[in-house]
Amino acid sequence: MQVNATLYFTLAHMLDVEPEHVSKIMHLIRERQKVGEEKYGHTMDRTDLDEAQFRMHLLEELLDGAQYATRAGRECQGLVAELLSITARLIEYMEEMKEI
């Protein structure tokens, strides 16, 4: 999966992120893609999971992220709140879709 223009646009405009941060984020995403492909032997372009299964993976990763941010210290408390808010919205959606 290539880091695409839609992601770049979202980062740069909707989130009002500085251009140098967008470049850094895009670089880090590419690096994580490489790590994932080496570790798991496939990319996010895999076809063996449906969208509901990808959402479940997303939920699990968001919950892990909230735990990491909590452990990282008080300076990350705002990040924890944001992660939990996103997680709650995902859970609501998945419940509506009868996925959880």
ABEGO torsion letter per residue (X at the ends): XBBBAAAAAAAAAAAGBBAAAAAAAAAAAAAAAAAAAAAAGBBAABAABBAAAAAAAAAAAAAAAAAAAAAAEAAAAAAAAAAAAAAAAAAAAAAAAGAX
